[in-house]
Amino acid sequence: MPNTKITKAKSRDKCPLCEQGVQDNKWREHLLMCNGGKFPCKMCGKLFKKSSYLQRHEKKFHPAEVLEKKTEGDKEWLEQDPGELIGEVSNESDSSSSSIDSSEEEDVVEESKVDEPGKDKERQVPQEIKKVEEKGGEENTCSSSLEKGRIIRKPTIPVPVFAPQRRVPLNLPDKNVSLKRFHFSSKCSTSTQTEDVCHAAQTRIKKRKLHKTTFSYVKDDKNVEEILEEEENAVNSNCQKLKTGHNISLIENLRSLPARRHLTIAAARESLKDLVGGSQKLIGASNGTEKVELAYIAESQEELPVRSMSDSYSELVIPLSDVAARQKYLNPSMMGIRFGRILEDLDTFSVYVSYKHTVVDRSKKAGISIVTALVDRIEKQAEIVPDVDISMTGNVTWAGKSSMEVTTTLQQKVDSGTHTILVAKFLMVARNPATKKSAVICGLKPQNPEEEKIYDLGNASKLRRQEEANKNLLKTHPSEEEREMIHQKFLQTLDPNFQTFRQRVKPDNTVWMEETILKNLHICFPEARNLYNKIFGGYLMRKAYELAWANTALFCSSRNITVRVVDDIAFLKSVEIRSLLLMSSQVVYTQDKDIQVHVHAEVIDPDLGSRSTSNNFHFTFRCHEPTIPDVMPKTYAEYMLYLDGKRHFES
C-alpha cells in the first residue's frame, strides 16, 4: 500500500450572521449572499441577488447613467493619443510595460520562438518606436495601455451613421375635391414612434422620433388619407409651411364647413353597453363586488315626461363601402348581401331607438330592460347594392303603457338617386328586471297632423293584431270559404280509380308538404348572447331566415330567389345560453312564383326531456325561375298550416 499523506483541512472562520465556515477568499461573496444575497443599484438603491440582474436593471431603467459612465471612460481613453500608426513592436523591447504582466511576456516570447525556430536574430525595432520609448512619460503610458499583441494602432472616434429622413410628399386636395365631408384639425394630429439607430462602432445607441400626420378628406366620393412622416425637428416648420400660399385658403374654407358624422351600427352596439343596466358576464371571471347605480323605475306614466317622435329619431349607417366591414355581409351563395345580417342590425337599431325614447336620466344606466316582442312586418322594396352604405333611419311611431312600435326605413344613395330598400315595424316591450313584469314607459304625443296620421296607423296595427289573434286557427275553426277550399284540395288528391278516401295520389307538378321539411339544431353558445345574457333575438332571426332560404332553394331547385316579406315573427319565450334550439322549416303555401315558408323554433332541455316553443317565423320568397311546383297538404294538420300560410301571404 503506497504511503498516503493526510493533510488536515484549514480551519475556517465562522460568519457572525449565519455561523457558517467561510474561506478567506470567499468572504465578500458570502457576506453579500448572507445579507440577503443582494447587489445594490447606485442609482435607485434597488437590491438584486446577482450582479447580472443588476447589470440588466441598469441597462433597462438607467441607460442614461450607464451611457454617461461609458462616455467618461471613452473620454479618458481618447485623451491618450499615441500619435500615428507606429507599426510592429517587439515583445522583448518593452519589459517594463505595465499593461502586460510577466506571464504574458513569456508567452509572447515563446510564441515568437516557435514562429522563427533556430533564429536568434532579434527583430529590428522601427525608429518611430524608439522615439516613443525615449520620450517616455505620457506617451509611454499611452502606448502601454494600447498594446495588443504586436500592433499599436491610433485610437479613432467612431463616425456615427444616421438613417436618412423618410419623407412622403403630401398631396393636398385640389379643386376637384368634394368639401362636404373634409375633416381638418387646426392642430396637426401627430402620432410618435421611436426607432433605434446604431452607430458604426456599435458603442452607442441613439434614438430618434418620427411624427406621422394624417390628413383625411373625400375626393370623387372616395375616402382619401395622406400621411406625412418627418423627424421631430422638422415637424413644427412643416406644419407652418402647410398654412402658406394657396393651402391656407383651402384649409380655412374646410374648417368653416360643418362636420357631418353618422354613427355606425357597430358603434350603436357599444353605446348600448354603456346605457343598458344589464352587463354580459364573462365566463370564468369573477363578477366583482362593484354595484352599478340604476335609474329609477317609474310606477305610472304620470311620473315620466311625454315624448315626441323627434325625440327618438335616430340615423345609423351600415358601412358597406368599407371593404373590411362589408365582409360579414357578403355571401356569394345568396347572390349578394346576407339579409340575415340586416335582420340582426334591424333588431339592434330598434332597441337603440327604444332606449332613446324611454331613458330619462342619462347620468345613470337604464333600470328597465327592453326586448323585442314581435316583428310586425318587413316589406322589402328593392335589392341591396353590395358596395354602397345603407342609411338606417327610424323612431318610435306609437307608444302604449309598456310597449312601443318602432318604424325603421333602410335607404341607399345610388346614381339614380335615393331608393328605399325596406320598411320594418318592430313591437318592443319594457320589462322590470326585478319583478319580471312589464314596466311603464314614456308616453308619445304627436306634434303635427302628419305625426297624428302615423300614430293612428300604429293604433290600427294594434287592433289588427288583436283581431288576428282572436282568429288564430289554434283557437277557432276555419271560415266557411276556407273549409270549402280545403275540401277541394282534398278531392284533388283522391285516386279516381278507387272509391275510397284512403288511396291518395299526388297531382301533377305538385310536392307533398311533408317532403318540404328541413330542420337544423343549434347549441346556444355565449357569443350569441345579448346584454341580458340571453340569446340575441337578431341571431334567432338570422338563423331562421337562412334555414328558410335554404329550404326554398331546395324546393325551387335554384338559388335565384329573393325575400319579399318577413311577417309576424313572435318571440314567445327567451332562449337561455346552453339551450338546444331546434328549428324546423316547411313550405306551407305557394302561389304563382311566390313561396310562403314557416319556421318553428323550440327549445329542448335534454336533462328534463321537455320542449317549448320560443318563436314562429313567416317568410315570403319569390323564385325567378319559369315554373315552380305547388305544395300539396296531405293531413288535417298540414291543411291548417296551408291556411295559416295563405293568411300571412294575403295580409
C-alpha positions in Angstrom: 0.0 0.0 0.0 1.5 3.4 -1.0 2.2 5.9 1.6 -0.6 8.5 1.8 -0.1 11.9 3.4 -3.2 13.1 5.2 -3.5 16.9 5.4 -5.9 18.4 7.7 -8.3 20.9 6.3 -7.6 24.5 7.1 -9.8 26.0 9.8 -12.4 28.4 8.5 -13.6 31.5 10.3 -17.3 31.5 11.1 -19.7 34.1 9.8 -21.2 36.2 12.6 -24.6 36.2 10.9 -25.1 32.5 10.0 -22.3 30.8 11.9 -21.1 29.1 8.7 -17.4 28.5 7.9 -16.1 30.7 5.1 -12.9 30.6 3.2 -10.6 33.6 3.3 -11.1 34.4 -0.4 -14.9 34.0 -0.3 -15.8 36.5 2.5 -17.0 39.2 0.2 -19.4 37.0 -1.8 -20.6 35.2 1.4 -21.4 38.4 3.2 -23.4 39.7 0.2 -25.3 36.4 0.0 -25.8 36.1 3.7 -27.2 39.7 3.9 -30.0 38.7 1.6 -27.9 38.0 -1.5 -28.5 41.4 -3.0 -26.4 43.8 -5.1 -27.5 47.4 -4.6 -28.2 49.8 -7.6 -26.2 53.0 -7.1 -28.9 55.0 -9.0 -32.1 53.9 -7.3 -31.0 51.7 -4.4 -32.8 48.6 -5.5 -31.3 45.3 -4.4 -30.6 42.2 -6.6 -29.4 38.7 -5.9 -26.9 38.5 -8.8 -24.7 41.0 -10.4 -26.1 40.0 -13.8 -29.6 41.1 -12.6 -28.1 44.4 -11.5 -26.5 45.0 -14.9 -29.7 44.2 -16.7 -31.6 46.5 -14.4 -29.2 49.4 -15.1 -29.3 48.9 -18.8 -33.1 48.9 -18.8 -34.0 51.6 -16.2 -30.8 53.7 -16.1 -29.5 53.8 -19.7 -28.5 57.4 -19.4 -26.3 56.9 -16.4 -24.7 53.8 -17.9 -24.1 55.7 -21.1 -22.6 58.6 -19.2 -20.2 56.2 -17.4 -19.1 54.7 -20.7 -18.7 58.2 -22.2 -16.4 59.3 -19.4 -14.3 56.2 -19.9 -14.1 56.9 -23.6 -13.1 60.5 -23.0 -10.1 59.4 -20.8 -9.2 56.8 -23.4 -9.4 59.3 -26.2 -7.2 61.8 -24.4 -4.3 59.3 -24.6 -3.2 59.9 -28.2 -0.1 58.0 -29.1 0.2 59.6 -32.5 0.2 57.9 -35.9 0.3 54.2 -36.6 3.7 53.1 -35.3 3.8 49.7 -36.7 5.1 46.4 -35.3 6.7 46.2 -31.8 9.0 43.5 -30.4 7.6 41.9 -27.3 11.1 41.8 -25.8 11.7 45.5 -26.3 9.4 46.8 -23.5 9.8 44.6 -20.5 8.8 47.4 -18.2 5.3 47.8 -19.7 2.6 47.8 -17.1 -0.1 46.6 -19.4 1.3 43.1 -19.8 2.4 41.0 -16.9 5.4 38.8 -16.8 3.5 35.7 -17.7 2.1 37.3 -20.8 5.6 38.4 -21.9 6.9 34.8 -21.5 4.0 33.6 -23.7 4.7 36.1 -26.3 8.5 35.3 -26.4 7.8 31.6 -26.6 5.3 32.3 -29.4 8.0 34.2 -31.3 10.4 31.4 -30.9 8.0 29.0 -32.3 7.3 31.2 -35.2 11.0 31.5 -36.0 12.8 28.3 -34.9 16.5 28.3 -34.9 16.8 32.1 -35.3 18.4 34.2 -32.6 18.4 37.3 -34.6 16.4 40.0 -33.0 13.7 41.9 -34.8 14.6 45.4 -35.8 12.7 48.0 -33.9 11.4 50.8 -36.1 12.7 54.3 -35.5 9.3 55.5 -34.5 9.1 53.0 -31.7 12.5 54.0 -30.4 11.4 57.7 -30.3 8.4 56.8 -28.4 10.4 54.8 -25.9 12.9 57.6 -25.5 10.2 60.1 -24.8 8.6 58.1 -22.0 6.2 59.8 -19.7 2.7 60.3 -21.1 3.3 58.7 -24.4 4.9 55.7 -22.8 1.8 55.3 -20.6 -0.5 55.6 -23.7 1.4 53.0 -25.6 1.4 50.6 -22.7 -2.4 50.9 -22.4 -2.9 50.3 -26.1 -0.7 47.3 -26.7 -2.5 44.3 -28.0 -0.2 41.6 -29.3 2.4 43.2 -31.6 0.4 46.1 -33.1 -0.3 49.5 -31.7 -3.0 51.5 -33.5 -4.1 55.0 -33.2 -7.5 55.3 -31.4 -10.1 57.0 -33.6 -13.5 58.4 -32.8 -16.3 56.3 -34.3 -18.1 58.1 -37.1 -21.9 57.9 -36.4 -24.1 56.8 -39.3 -27.5 58.4 -39.3 -30.6 56.9 -41.1 -31.9 59.3 -43.8 -35.1 61.1 -43.1 -38.1 59.5 -44.7 -40.4 62.0 -46.3 -43.7 61.2 -48.1 -44.9 64.0 -50.3 -48.2 65.4 -49.0 -50.7 65.9 -51.8 -53.3 68.3 -50.6 -56.7 68.2 -52.2 -57.1 70.1 -55.5 -60.1 72.0 -56.8 -62.0 68.8 -57.7 -62.2 67.7 -54.1 -65.6 67.4 -52.6 -65.7 69.6 -49.5 -68.8 68.2 -47.9 -67.0 65.8 -45.6 -63.5 67.1 -45.1 -62.3 67.0 -41.5 -59.2 69.0 -40.7 -58.0 70.0 -37.3 -56.4 73.3 -36.6 -53.5 71.5 -34.9 -51.5 68.8 -36.5 -52.6 65.5 -35.0 -49.4 63.5 -34.7 -48.5 60.1 -33.5 -44.9 59.3 -32.4 -42.9 56.2 -32.9 -39.3 55.6 -31.7 -36.7 53.7 -33.7 -33.2 52.7 -32.7 -30.4 53.8 -34.9 -26.9 52.2 -34.2 -23.6 53.8 -35.0 -20.9 52.0 -37.0 -18.8 51.0 -34.0 -21.9 50.0 -32.1 -20.7 51.7 -29.0 -23.7 54.0 -28.6 -27.4 53.8 -29.4 -29.2 56.9 -30.4 -33.0 57.1 -30.6 -35.0 59.4 -32.9 -38.7 60.3 -33.1 -40.8 60.1 -36.2 -44.1 62.1 -36.3 -46.9 60.9 -38.5 -49.5 63.5 -39.6 -52.7 62.1 -41.2 -55.0 64.2 -43.4 -58.4 62.7 -44.3 -60.8 64.1 -46.9 -63.2 62.9 -49.6 -62.2 63.2 -53.2 -64.5 62.0 -56.0 -66.8 60.3 -53.4 -63.9 58.3 -52.1 -62.2 58.5 -48.7 -58.6 59.7 -49.1 -55.9 59.7 -46.5 -52.5 61.4 -46.9 -49.7 60.6 -44.3 -46.7 62.7 -43.8 -43.7 61.2 -41.9 -41.0 63.5 -40.6 -38.5 63.7 -37.7 -39.3 65.7 -34.6 -37.2 68.7 -35.5 -38.9 69.2 -38.9 -42.5 68.9 -37.7 -43.1 72.4 -36.5 -41.5 74.0 -39.6 -43.5 71.8 -42.0 -46.8 72.4 -40.2 -46.1 76.1 -40.6 -45.5 75.6 -44.3 -48.9 74.0 -44.7 -50.5 77.3 -43.9 -48.7 79.3 -46.5 -49.7 80.1 -50.1 -52.9 78.7 -51.6 -53.1 76.0 -49.0 -54.2 78.4 -46.2 -57.3 79.5 -48.1 -58.4 75.9 -48.8 -57.8 74.8 -45.1 -59.7 77.8 -43.8 -62.7 77.0 -46.1 -62.7 73.4 -44.9 -62.7 74.5 -41.2 -65.8 76.6 -41.8 -67.8 73.6 -43.1 -69.9 71.7 -40.6 -68.7 68.2 -39.8 -71.3 65.6 -40.7 -70.8 62.4 -38.8 -73.1 59.3 -38.7 -73.0 56.7 -36.1 -72.4 53.2 -37.4 -74.4 50.1 -36.3 -71.2 48.8 -34.5 -70.8 52.0 -32.5 -74.5 51.8 -31.6 -74.0 48.4 -30.1 -71.1 49.7 -28.0 -73.1 52.7 -26.8 -75.9 50.3 -25.7 -73.4 48.6 -23.4 -72.9 51.9 -21.5 -76.6 52.7 -21.5 -78.2 49.3 -20.5 -78.2 48.4 -16.9 -77.5 44.7 -17.6 -74.0 43.5 -18.4 -72.6 40.5 -20.1 -71.0 38.1 -17.6 -67.5 36.9 -18.5 -67.2 33.1 -18.4 -64.6 32.0 -15.8 -64.2 35.5 -14.4 -65.3 36.9 -11.1 -68.2 39.4 -11.3 -66.7 41.5 -8.6 -68.5 43.5 -5.8 -69.0 46.8 -7.7 -72.7 47.7 -8.0 -74.0 49.8 -10.8 -76.4 52.6 -9.9 -79.5 52.2 -12.0 -82.1 54.8 -12.9 -85.4 54.9 -11.0 -88.2 52.7 -12.5 -91.5 54.6 -12.5 -94.7 53.0 -11.4 -97.0 55.1 -13.6 -96.7 57.2 -16.8 -97.6 60.4 -14.9 -94.1 60.2 -13.3 -92.5 60.2 -16.8 -92.2 63.0 -19.4 -94.2 62.8 -22.6 -92.0 62.3 -25.7 -92.4 63.4 -29.3 -91.5 61.3 -32.3 -88.4 63.6 -33.0 -87.0 62.7 -29.5 -86.3 59.1 -30.5 -85.3 59.8 -34.1 -82.0 58.1 -35.0 -79.9 57.6 -38.0 -77.2 55.0 -38.3 -75.1 53.7 -41.1 -74.2 50.2 -42.2 -70.8 50.8 -43.8 -70.9 48.6 -46.8 -68.5 50.9 -48.7 -65.8 49.8 -46.2 -64.2 46.6 -47.6 -63.4 45.2 -44.1 -66.8 45.9 -42.6 -68.5 44.5 -45.8 -67.0 41.1 -45.4 -69.5 39.8 -42.8 -72.4 40.9 -45.0 -71.3 39.2 -48.2 -72.2 35.7 -49.2 -71.9 34.6 -52.9 -74.2 31.7 -52.4 -77.1 34.0 -51.6 -76.4 36.2 -54.6 -75.2 39.3 -52.7 -75.8 40.7 -49.3 -76.8 38.4 -46.4 -80.3 39.5 -45.5 -80.0 37.7 -42.2 -77.3 40.1 -41.1 -79.6 43.0 -42.0 -82.2 41.5 -39.7 -79.7 41.4 -36.9 -78.9 45.1 -37.4 -82.7 46.0 -37.6 -83.2 44.4 -34.2 -80.2 46.2 -32.7 -81.4 49.5 -34.1 -84.9 49.0 -32.7 -83.5 48.5 -29.2 -81.3 51.6 -29.7 -84.3 53.8 -30.7 -86.4 52.4 -27.8 -83.9 53.3 -25.2 -83.7 56.9 -26.6 -87.4 57.1 -26.1 -87.5 55.6 -22.6 -84.3 56.8 -20.8 -84.9 59.9 -18.7 -81.8 60.2 -16.5 -78.8 59.7 -18.8 -76.3 60.0 -16.0 -77.3 56.5 -14.8 -77.8 53.3 -16.5 -81.3 52.3 -17.5 -83.2 50.4 -14.9 -85.7 48.8 -17.3 -84.9 46.2 -20.0 -86.3 46.4 -23.5 -86.8 43.3 -25.6 -88.3 42.5 -29.0 -91.8 41.1 -28.7 -92.9 41.0 -32.3 -91.6 41.8 -35.8 -94.9 43.1 -37.2 -93.9 43.3 -40.8 -90.9 43.9 -43.0 -91.6 44.7 -46.7 -88.6 44.6 -49.0 -89.0 47.0 -51.9 -85.6 46.9 -53.6 -82.4 44.9 -53.7 -79.3 46.0 -51.8 -76.3 47.3 -53.7 -73.3 45.5 -52.1 -70.8 48.3 -52.0 -72.9 51.3 -51.0 -73.6 52.4 -47.4 -77.0 51.7 -46.0 -78.7 54.5 -44.1 -81.0 53.4 -41.2 -83.5 55.9 -40.0 -86.3 55.4 -37.6 -88.2 56.5 -34.5 -91.0 55.4 -32.1 -94.3 55.9 -34.0 -96.7 54.6 -31.4 -96.4 54.0 -27.6 -98.7 52.4 -25.2 -98.3 51.8 -21.4 -95.4 49.3 -21.6 -95.0 48.7 -25.4 -94.0 50.8 -28.4 -93.8 50.5 -32.1 -90.5 51.4 -33.9 -90.6 52.0 -37.6 -87.3 51.8 -39.5 -86.5 52.7 -43.1 -83.4 51.5 -44.9 -82.2 53.5 -47.9 -79.2 53.7 -50.2 -77.9 56.5 -52.4 -77.1 55.3 -55.9 -76.6 57.1 -59.3 -80.3 57.2 -60.0 -81.0 58.8 -56.6 -82.1 57.6 -53.2 -84.1 54.4 -53.1 -85.8 52.7 -50.2 -84.8 49.1 -49.5 -87.4 48.2 -46.9 -89.7 49.5 -44.2 -89.7 47.5 -40.9 -92.1 47.7 -37.9 -90.9 46.2 -34.6 -93.0 45.9 -31.4 -90.8 46.4 -28.3 -91.8 45.9 -24.7 -90.3 47.2 -21.5 -89.7 44.8 -18.5 -88.8 45.3 -14.9 -85.8 43.0 -14.2 -86.6 42.8 -10.5 -90.2 41.8 -10.7 -90.0 40.1 -14.2 -93.2 42.1 -15.1 -94.0 44.9 -17.5 -92.6 48.4 -16.8 -94.2 51.7 -17.8 -92.6 53.8 -20.5 -92.9 57.5 -21.6 -96.0 58.4 -23.5 -95.9 59.7 -27.0 -97.7 62.8 -28.3 -97.9 63.7 -32.0 -96.8 67.3 -32.8 -98.5 67.9 -36.2 -101.1 66.3 -38.5 -98.6 64.1 -40.2 -97.5 62.6 -37.0 -101.1 62.1 -36.0 -101.7 60.0 -39.1 -98.6 57.9 -38.3 -99.8 57.5 -34.7 -103.3 56.4 -35.9 -101.6 53.8 -38.1 -99.9 52.4 -35.0 -103.3 52.2 -33.3 -104.8 50.4 -36.3 -101.9 47.9 -36.3 -102.6 47.1 -32.7 -106.3 46.5 -33.4 -105.4 44.3 -36.4 -103.0 42.2 -34.3 -105.7 41.7 -31.7 -108.2 40.6 -34.3 -105.8 38.2 -35.9 -105.0 36.7 -32.5 -108.7 36.0 -32.0 -108.9 34.3 -35.4 -105.9 32.1 -34.8 -106.5 28.6 -36.1 -105.2 27.3 -32.8 -108.2 28.9 -31.1 -111.0 28.8 -33.7 -112.1 26.8 -36.7 -111.6 27.9 -40.4 -114.1 30.1 -42.1 -116.7 28.7 -44.5 -114.7 29.8 -47.5 -111.6 28.2 -46.1 -113.4 24.9 -45.4 -114.6 24.8 -49.0 -111.1 25.3 -50.3 -109.7 22.6 -48.1 -112.3 20.1 -49.3 -111.5 20.9 -53.0 -107.8 20.4 -52.3 -108.6 17.1 -50.6 -110.6 15.8 -53.6 -107.7 16.6 -55.9 -105.6 14.0 -54.1 -108.0 11.1 -54.3 -107.4 8.4 -56.9 -110.5 8.3 -59.3 -109.9 4.6 -59.9 -110.7 3.8 -56.3 -113.8 4.8 -54.4 -112.1 5.3 -51.1 -110.6 8.2 -49.1 -107.5 6.1 -48.2 -106.0 5.9 -51.6 -104.2 9.2 -52.2 -102.3 10.4 -55.3 -100.2 13.5 -55.9 -101.4 15.8 -58.7 -99.1 16.8 -61.5 -96.5 19.5 -60.8 -97.0 19.3 -57.0 -94.9 18.3 -54.0 -96.3 16.8 -50.8 -95.9 19.2 -47.9 -94.4 16.6 -45.7 -91.5 16.3 -48.2 -90.6 20.0 -47.8 -89.5 19.8 -44.2 -85.9 20.9 -43.4 -84.6 21.0 -39.9 -81.4 22.0 -38.0 -80.3 22.2 -34.4 -78.1 24.8 -32.7 -76.3 24.7 -29.4 -76.6 28.2 -27.9 -73.2 29.4 -27.0 -72.4 32.6 -25.1 -71.1 34.5 -28.2 -74.7 34.8 -29.4 -76.0 36.4 -26.2 -77.4 39.9 -25.7 -76.8 42.4 -22.9 -79.2 40.5 -20.6 -77.2 37.2 -21.1 -80.0 35.7 -23.2 -79.7 34.6 -26.8 -79.8 37.7 -29.1 -83.2 37.9 -30.9 -81.4 39.1 -34.1 -79.3 35.9 -34.0 -82.5 33.8 -33.9 -84.0 35.7 -36.9 -80.8 35.3 -38.9 -80.7 31.5 -38.3 -84.4 31.1 -39.1 -84.0 33.2 -42.3 -81.0 31.2 -43.5 -82.9 27.9 -42.9 -85.9 29.2 -44.8 -83.8 30.4 -47.7 -82.1 27.0 -47.9 -85.4 25.2 -47.9 -86.8 27.5 -50.6 -83.7 26.9 -52.8 -84.2 23.2 -52.5 -87.9 23.5 -53.2 -87.2 25.5 -56.4 -84.0 23.7 -57.3 -82.5 27.2 -57.8 -80.6 29.9 -55.9 -82.3 32.6 -57.9 -84.7 33.6 -55.2 -85.3 36.8 -53.2 -87.1 37.5 -50.0 -90.2 39.8 -50.2 -91.8 39.9 -46.8 -90.9 39.0 -43.2 -94.2 38.8 -41.3 -95.4 38.2 -37.8 -92.2 37.0 -36.0 -93.4 36.2 -32.5 -90.9 36.0 -29.6 -92.8 33.8 -27.1 -90.0 32.8 -24.8 -86.4 33.9 -24.2 -83.7 31.4 -25.1 -81.1 30.7 -22.5 -77.4 30.1 -23.0 -76.5 26.4 -23.4 -80.0 25.5 -24.7 -80.6 23.2 -27.6 -82.5 25.2 -30.3 -84.3 23.0 -32.8 -85.6 24.9 -35.9 -88.0 23.2 -38.4 -88.9 24.9 -41.7 -91.6 23.9 -44.1 -93.1 25.3 -47.3 -96.7 25.9 -46.4 -98.2 27.8 -49.3 -97.4 28.6 -53.0 -99.0 31.0 -55.5 -97.5 31.6 -58.9 -93.8 32.2 -58.2 -94.3 33.2 -54.5 -93.5 30.7 -51.8 -94.5 31.0 -48.1 -92.2 29.3 -45.6 -92.9 28.8 -41.9 -90.1 28.2 -39.4 -90.9 26.8 -36.0 -88.3 27.2 -33.2 -88.4 25.2 -30.0 -86.1 24.9 -27.0 -85.2 21.4 -25.9 -84.0 20.6 -22.4 -82.0 17.3 -22.6 -81.9 17.0 -18.8 -85.7 17.2 -18.3 -86.6 16.0 -21.8 -89.0 18.9 -22.2 -89.8 21.1 -25.3 -91.2 24.6 -25.5 -91.9 26.9 -28.5 -89.8 30.0 -28.5 -90.5 31.6 -31.9 -92.6 31.4 -35.1 -91.2 32.9 -38.3 -93.0 33.6 -41.6 -91.1 34.4 -44.7 -92.3 35.1 -48.3 -89.9 34.4 -51.1 -90.1 34.9 -54.8 -88.5 32.4 -57.2 -87.3 33.8 -60.6 -87.5 30.5 -62.4 -90.1 30.0 -65.2 -92.1 27.4 -63.2 -92.2 26.1 -59.7 -94.3 23.2 -58.2 -97.2 23.7 -55.9 -97.2 22.4 -52.4 -100.0 19.9 -51.5 -101.1 19.2 -47.9 -102.0 15.6 -47.0 -103.2 15.6 -43.4 -105.5 17.9 -41.5 -102.6 19.5 -39.6 -100.9 20.3 -42.9 -104.2 21.8 -44.2 -104.2 24.1 -41.1 -100.6 25.1 -41.9 -101.6 25.7 -45.5 -104.4 28.1 -44.4 -102.2 29.9 -41.9 -99.6 30.4 -44.7 -102.3 31.7 -47.0 -103.4 34.2 -44.4 -99.9 35.6 -43.9 -99.3 35.8 -47.6 -102.5 37.8 -48.2 -102.3 40.0 -45.2 
